[in-house]
Amino acid sequence: MDKRYYMSSLAAYPSLRSPQAALNAVRQHWGIENKLHWVLDVCFGDDQSRIRKGNAPMNIAMIKKTVLNALRLVKKDYPRVSLKRMRKLAGWDSGFMDAVLTAKF
């Protein structure tokens, strides 16, 4: 059995005093990390981005998240194709790009 230790400021969050509540909070945090941030890094190379000035980082982040959501909608029709490959496919095939752009949110 593995043991994991976490640093926390539980005094600031009285609702997280029980071990189960703290465990759920940690899992929820890492769930967000794994579902969004990791996918953005793998599919869009987010960690390699050099966009840092003005409003550009926020604008590009919004565009990337919108595209990711559109690709996830289309992925239901293409379950065996990765999101990264779907992004490339949209650049190569105008028919596929039309399918992504016309996906209903």
N, CA and C atoms as a LAMMPS dump frame, in Angstrom:
ITEM: TIMESTEP
0
ITEM: NUMBER OF ATOMS
315
ITEM: BOX BOUNDS ff ff ff
-5.0000000000000000e+02 5.0000000000000000e+02
-5.0000000000000000e+02 5.0000000000000000e+02
-5.0000000000000000e+02 5.0000000000000000e+02
ITEM: ATOMS id mol type element x y z
1 1 1 N 0.832 -1.176 0
2 1 2 C 0 0 0
3 1 3 C 0.879 1.244 0
4 2 1 N 0.593 2.169 -0.888
5 2 2 C 1.367 3.403 -0.983
6 2 3 C 0.838 4.444 -0.012
7 3 1 N 1.752 5.243 0.495
8 3 2 C 1.366 6.377 1.325
9 3 3 C 1.746 7.645 0.578
10 4 1 N 0.847 8.605 0.619
11 4 2 C 1.11 9.895 -0.009
12 4 3 C 0.889 10.977 1.026
13 5 1 N 1.746 11.968 1.002
14 5 2 C 1.638 13.06 1.949
15 5 3 C 1.403 14.356 1.171
16 6 1 N 0.519 15.186 1.684
17 6 2 C 0.192 16.453 1.045
18 6 3 C 0.297 17.574 2.06
19 7 1 N 0.803 18.695 1.605
20 7 2 C 0.795 19.891 2.438
21 7 3 C -0.509 20.619 2.158
22 8 1 N -1.076 21.188 3.194
23 8 2 C -2.379 21.81 3.035
24 8 3 C -2.544 22.954 4.026
25 9 1 N -3.508 23.784 3.748
26 9 2 C -3.894 24.84 4.679
27 9 3 C -5.318 24.55 5.136
28 10 1 N -5.521 23.395 5.743
29 10 2 C -6.86 22.972 6.146
30 10 3 C -7.516 23.93 7.136
31 11 1 N -6.741 24.654 7.896
32 11 2 C -7.338 25.599 8.839
33 11 3 C -8.165 26.657 8.097
34 12 1 N -7.771 26.962 6.875
35 12 2 C -8.504 27.944 6.076
36 12 3 C -9.76 27.34 5.451
37 13 1 N -9.844 26.017 5.425
38 13 2 C -10.981 25.323 4.81
39 13 3 C -11.574 24.327 5.809
40 14 1 N -12.437 24.791 6.698
41 14 2 C -12.982 23.875 7.702
42 14 3 C -13.789 22.728 7.109
43 15 1 N -14.302 22.886 5.893
44 15 2 C -15.097 21.808 5.288
45 15 3 C -14.225 20.629 4.845
46 16 1 N -12.892 20.802 4.832
47 16 2 C -11.989 19.73 4.389
48 16 3 C -11.286 19.04 5.548
49 17 1 N -11.839 19.106 6.723
50 17 2 C -11.159 18.529 7.89
51 17 3 C -11.191 17.003 7.898
52 18 1 N -12.18 16.402 7.288
53 18 2 C -12.215 14.937 7.289
54 18 3 C -11.256 14.4 6.228
55 19 1 N -10.649 13.254 6.467
56 19 2 C -9.716 12.677 5.481
57 19 3 C -10.377 12.417 4.129
58 20 1 N -11.63 11.98 4.136
59 20 2 C -12.322 11.696 2.868
60 20 3 C -12.539 12.974 2.068
61 21 1 N -12.903 14.073 2.738
62 21 2 C -13.11 15.351 2.043
63 21 3 C -11.794 15.857 1.456
64 22 1 N -10.697 15.715 2.209
65 22 2 C -9.391 16.133 1.707
66 22 3 C -8.975 15.276 0.509
67 23 1 N -9.21 13.977 0.599
68 23 2 C -8.899 13.069 -0.514
69 23 3 C -9.677 13.454 -1.768
70 24 1 N -10.957 13.745 -1.612
71 24 2 C -11.778 14.149 -2.751
72 24 3 C -11.285 15.457 -3.362
73 25 1 N -10.857 16.401 -2.529
74 25 2 C -10.347 17.677 -3.031
75 25 3 C -9.071 17.473 -3.848
76 26 1 N -8.18 16.609 -3.35
77 26 2 C -6.928 16.331 -4.067
78 26 3 C -7.222 15.648 -5.399
79 27 1 N -8.111 14.664 -5.375
80 27 2 C -8.448 13.953 -6.62
81 27 3 C -9.12 14.876 -7.626
82 28 1 N -9.968 15.775 -7.145
83 28 2 C -10.629 16.714 -8.05
84 28 3 C -9.602 17.644 -8.689
85 29 1 N -8.637 18.108 -7.894
86 29 2 C -7.592 18.978 -8.439
87 29 3 C -6.803 18.26 -9.533
88 30 1 N -6.373 17.034 -9.272
89 30 2 C -5.586 16.309 -10.26
90 30 3 C -6.44 15.87 -11.443
91 31 1 N -7.736 15.695 -11.239
92 31 2 C -8.623 15.39 -12.356
93 31 3 C -8.658 16.528 -13.352
94 32 1 N -8.714 17.764 -12.842
95 32 2 C -8.681 18.937 -13.722
96 32 3 C -7.346 19.001 -14.439
97 33 1 N -6.273 18.765 -13.721
98 33 2 C -4.934 18.791 -14.319
99 33 3 C -4.828 17.778 -15.451
100 34 1 N -5.333 16.572 -15.222
101 34 2 C -5.209 15.517 -16.225
102 34 3 C -6.162 15.703 -17.392
103 35 1 N -7.34 16.253 -17.169
104 35 2 C -8.324 16.387 -18.24
105 35 3 C -8.106 17.609 -19.106
106 36 1 N -7.506 18.656 -18.57
107 36 2 C -7.386 19.886 -19.349
108 36 3 C -5.939 20.269 -19.608
109 37 1 N -5.18 20.525 -18.554
110 37 2 C -3.837 21.064 -18.743
111 37 3 C -2.92 20.093 -19.474
112 38 1 N -2.97 18.83 -19.113
113 38 2 C -2.12 17.849 -19.776
114 38 3 C -2.507 17.714 -21.249
115 39 1 N -3.801 17.695 -21.529
116 39 2 C -4.271 17.575 -22.914
117 39 3 C -3.854 18.794 -23.723
118 40 1 N -3.97 19.983 -23.142
119 40 2 C -3.538 21.187 -23.853
120 40 3 C -2.045 21.142 -24.147
121 41 1 N -1.267 20.624 -23.223
122 41 2 C 0.173 20.536 -23.457
123 41 3 C 0.496 19.526 -24.543
124 42 1 N -0.141 18.36 -24.515
125 42 2 C 0.154 17.32 -25.498
126 42 3 C -0.372 17.694 -26.883
127 43 1 N -1.6 18.158 -26.971
128 43 2 C -2.221 18.436 -28.273
129 43 3 C -1.756 19.75 -28.901
130 44 1 N -1.524 20.754 -28.062
131 44 2 C -1.227 22.087 -28.583
132 44 3 C 0.163 22.593 -28.21
133 45 1 N 0.944 21.794 -27.492
134 45 2 C 2.281 22.222 -27.088
135 45 3 C 2.248 23.452 -26.211
136 46 1 N 1.319 23.485 -25.277
137 46 2 C 1.094 24.667 -24.446
138 46 3 C 2.333 25.08 -23.653
139 47 1 N 3.091 24.121 -23.157
140 47 2 C 4.276 24.463 -22.371
141 47 3 C 5.373 25.088 -23.23
142 48 1 N 5.354 24.848 -24.519
143 48 2 C 6.365 25.398 -25.419
144 48 3 C 5.996 26.776 -25.958
145 49 1 N 4.808 27.246 -25.642
146 49 2 C 4.326 28.518 -26.173
147 49 3 C 5.203 29.679 -25.704
148 50 1 N 5.51 30.591 -26.618
149 50 2 C 6.315 31.773 -26.304
150 50 3 C 5.454 33.034 -26.255
151 51 1 N 4.155 32.876 -26.26
152 51 2 C 3.24 34.015 -26.259
153 51 3 C 3.12 34.517 -24.825
154 52 1 N 3.618 35.746 -24.569
155 52 2 C 3.67 36.23 -23.199
156 52 3 C 3.246 37.684 -23.017
157 53 1 N 3.043 38.444 -24.058
158 53 2 C 2.81 39.887 -23.91
159 53 3 C 1.343 40.262 -24.058
160 54 1 N 0.948 41.236 -23.264
161 54 2 C -0.39 41.812 -23.386
162 54 3 C -1.501 40.803 -23.144
163 55 1 N -2.548 40.908 -23.966
164 55 2 C -3.705 40.014 -23.854
165 55 3 C -3.536 38.722 -24.645
166 56 1 N -2.443 38.612 -25.389
167 56 2 C -2.254 37.456 -26.269
168 56 3 C -2.327 36.112 -25.541
169 57 1 N -1.688 35.925 -24.375
170 57 2 C -1.777 34.615 -23.725
171 57 3 C -3.217 34.214 -23.384
172 58 1 N -4.008 35.163 -22.9
173 58 2 C -5.391 34.854 -22.546
174 58 3 C -6.219 34.578 -23.804
175 59 1 N -5.987 35.34 -24.865
176 59 2 C -6.72 35.132 -26.112
177 59 3 C -6.401 33.773 -26.73
178 60 1 N -5.123 33.429 -26.783
179 60 2 C -4.721 32.141 -27.358
180 60 3 C -5.236 30.987 -26.502
181 61 1 N -5.204 31.139 -25.171
182 61 2 C -5.721 30.087 -24.284
183 61 3 C -7.203 29.858 -24.543
184 62 1 N -7.955 30.934 -24.753
185 62 2 C -9.388 30.797 -25.013
186 62 3 C -9.628 30.096 -26.352
187 63 1 N -8.833 30.443 -27.359
188 63 2 C -8.965 29.802 -28.671
189 63 3 C -8.636 28.317 -28.565
190 64 1 N -7.552 27.978 -27.866
191 64 2 C -7.157 26.576 -27.717
192 64 3 C -8.229 25.767 -27.001
193 65 1 N -8.813 26.328 -25.95
194 65 2 C -9.849 25.608 -25.2
195 65 3 C -11.117 25.446 -26.035
196 66 1 N -11.441 26.445 -26.847
197 66 2 C -12.603 26.339 -27.735
198 66 3 C -12.382 25.249 -28.766
199 67 1 N -11.201 25.226 -29.364
200 67 2 C -10.874 24.193 -30.347
201 67 3 C -10.88 22.811 -29.694
202 68 1 N -10.333 22.718 -28.483
203 68 2 C -10.332 21.436 -27.77
204 68 3 C -11.759 20.949 -27.536
205 69 1 N -12.651 21.839 -27.134
206 69 2 C -14.049 21.443 -26.917
207 69 3 C -14.712 21.009 -28.224
208 70 1 N -14.427 21.708 -29.322
209 70 2 C -14.989 21.319 -30.625
210 70 3 C -14.461 19.951 -31.051
211 71 1 N -13.169 19.713 -30.84
212 71 2 C -12.591 18.413 -31.193
213 71 3 C -13.194 17.298 -30.343
214 72 1 N -13.437 17.572 -29.077
215 72 2 C -14.055 16.555 -28.216
216 72 3 C -15.468 16.22 -28.671
217 73 1 N -16.194 17.205 -29.203
218 73 2 C -17.527 16.932 -29.737
219 73 3 C -17.458 16.025 -30.961
220 74 1 N -16.502 16.309 -31.835
221 74 2 C -16.356 15.534 -33.071
222 74 3 C -15.771 14.157 -32.769
223 75 1 N -15.011 14.035 -31.676
224 75 2 C -14.361 12.763 -31.319
225 75 3 C -15.377 11.642 -31.116
226 76 1 N -16.607 11.981 -30.773
227 76 2 C -17.639 10.958 -30.599
228 76 3 C -17.847 10.17 -31.894
229 77 1 N -17.651 10.818 -33.035
230 77 2 C -17.791 10.161 -34.325
231 77 3 C -16.501 9.466 -34.776
232 78 1 N -15.376 9.804 -34.146
233 78 2 C -14.071 9.226 -34.493
234 78 3 C -13.381 8.734 -33.214
235 79 1 N -13.895 7.688 -32.574
236 79 2 C -13.362 7.286 -31.266
237 79 3 C -11.924 6.777 -31.288
238 80 1 N -11.447 6.299 -32.411
239 80 2 C -10.097 5.726 -32.451
240 80 3 C -9.033 6.729 -32.885
241 81 1 N -9.414 7.982 -33.099
242 81 2 C -8.469 9.006 -33.532
243 81 3 C -8.154 9.903 -32.338
244 82 1 N -6.866 10.125 -32.065
245 82 2 C -6.476 10.961 -30.929
246 82 3 C -6.804 12.424 -31.206
247 83 1 N -6.892 13.211 -30.156
248 83 2 C -7.176 14.638 -30.313
249 83 3 C -6.056 15.348 -31.076
250 84 1 N -4.814 14.946 -30.803
251 84 2 C -3.683 15.559 -31.502
252 84 3 C -3.762 15.265 -33.003
253 85 1 N -4.094 14.041 -33.347
254 85 2 C -4.221 13.67 -34.758
255 85 3 C -5.422 14.368 -35.407
256 86 1 N -6.505 14.52 -34.643
257 86 2 C -7.675 15.221 -35.175
258 86 3 C -7.336 16.677 -35.481
259 87 1 N -6.532 17.291 -34.625
260 87 2 C -6.117 18.675 -34.867
261 87 3 C -5.305 18.782 -36.164
262 88 1 N -4.405 17.846 -36.363
263 88 2 C -3.615 17.83 -37.602
264 88 3 C -4.509 17.533 -38.797
265 89 1 N -5.428 16.597 -38.631
266 89 2 C -6.337 16.23 -39.711
267 89 3 C -7.19 17.419 -40.154
268 90 1 N -7.59 18.249 -39.206
269 90 2 C -8.373 19.442 -39.54
270 90 3 C -7.561 20.403 -40.407
271 91 1 N -6.257 20.416 -40.234
272 91 2 C -5.398 21.262 -41.07
273 91 3 C -5.172 20.668 -42.451
274 92 1 N -5.266 19.357 -42.581
275 92 2 C -5.01 18.686 -43.853
276 92 3 C -6.26 18.494 -44.695
277 93 1 N -7.391 18.277 -44.053
278 93 2 C -8.615 17.901 -44.757
279 93 3 C -9.698 18.951 -44.5
280 94 1 N -10.057 19.698 -45.528
281 94 2 C -11.045 20.768 -45.343
282 94 3 C -12.422 20.215 -44.98
283 95 1 N -12.746 19.013 -45.426
284 95 2 C -14.017 18.397 -45.052
285 95 3 C -14.082 18.113 -43.559
286 96 1 N -12.971 17.611 -43.008
287 96 2 C -12.925 17.36 -41.571
288 96 3 C -12.955 18.664 -40.801
289 97 1 N -12.26 19.684 -41.306
290 97 2 C -12.274 20.981 -40.638
291 97 3 C -13.685 21.557 -40.618
292 98 1 N -14.436 21.383 -41.704
293 98 2 C -15.838 21.821 -41.732
294 98 3 C -16.645 21.102 -40.654
295 99 1 N -16.387 19.805 -40.472
296 99 2 C -17.105 19.035 -39.454
297 99 3 C -16.807 19.58 -38.059
298 100 1 N -15.544 19.952 -37.824
299 100 2 C -15.161 20.504 -36.518
300 100 3 C -15.793 21.876 -36.325
301 101 1 N -15.742 22.71 -37.353
302 101 2 C -16.265 24.085 -37.223
303 101 3 C -17.785 24.133 -37.116
304 102 1 N -18.459 23.133 -37.639
305 102 2 C -19.918 23.132 -37.576
306 102 3 C -20.453 22.271 -36.434
307 103 1 N -19.56 21.794 -35.565
308 103 2 C -19.982 20.993 -34.408
309 103 3 C -20.842 21.859 -33.5
310 104 1 N -21.906 21.286 -32.989
311 104 2 C -22.831 22.022 -32.124
312 104 3 C -22.399 21.876 -30.67
313 105 1 N -22.224 23.019 -30.013
314 105 2 C -21.842 23.024 -28.591
315 105 3 C -23.044 22.799 -27.726
